[in-house]
Amino acid sequence: MTEPLPGHVVAVARDDAHRFSKPTRESITLIAGLGVEGDAHAGATVQHLSRIRRDPTTPNLRQVHLIHAELFDDVAARGHEVAPGALGENITTSGIDLLALPRGARLEVGDEAVVEITGLRNPCAQINGISEGLMKELVYVDESGDTVRLAGVMSVVLRGGVVRPGDGIRVILPAGTPEPLQPV
């Protein structure tokens, strides 16, 4: 077995219903402009139930959710057991500081797929259903008064393709002045 690339896919997940956690899979298929084939959050317009109630015509900037596996190690050190897919992410990554990427950064995932980062995930209190107090680990106010969000990033699919654990990930930064990620 060969060693995975420094930036690589650890796990993939999807669910056809609006449940908080998603079961991991052997592969997922990304579809340009829509998201993960067979996932309840796939669509050109918003698919999160609370957002549909507000405005169902809003573009879906949350087609694919990515979380860095290093986060699971960090929260485990503070007593929270979290597995891939548990926080509702579609792609669990390793070796890439997702939260430091600017808006518009592109990730080439595997041989074909390309996603563009749209912003930070703004998690909800359902996270405490995974482990009591986990929400405070993933969203908090730092010493300077800024809200810190650690629950991953959201993206849209620019080019579809099959994604599997072990696939490499290549980061392509946007031209110009980097725009920090904001919640979407």
Secondary structure, 3 states (H helix, E strand, C coil): CCCCCCCEEEEEECCCCCCCCCCEECCEEEECCCEECCCCCCCCECCCHHHHHHCCCCECCCCEEEEECHHHHHHHCCCCCCCCCCCCCCEEEECCCHHHCCCCCEEEECCCEEEEEEEECCCCHHHHHCCCCHHHHHEEECCCCCEEECCCEEEEEEECEEECCCCEEEEECCCCCCCCCCEC
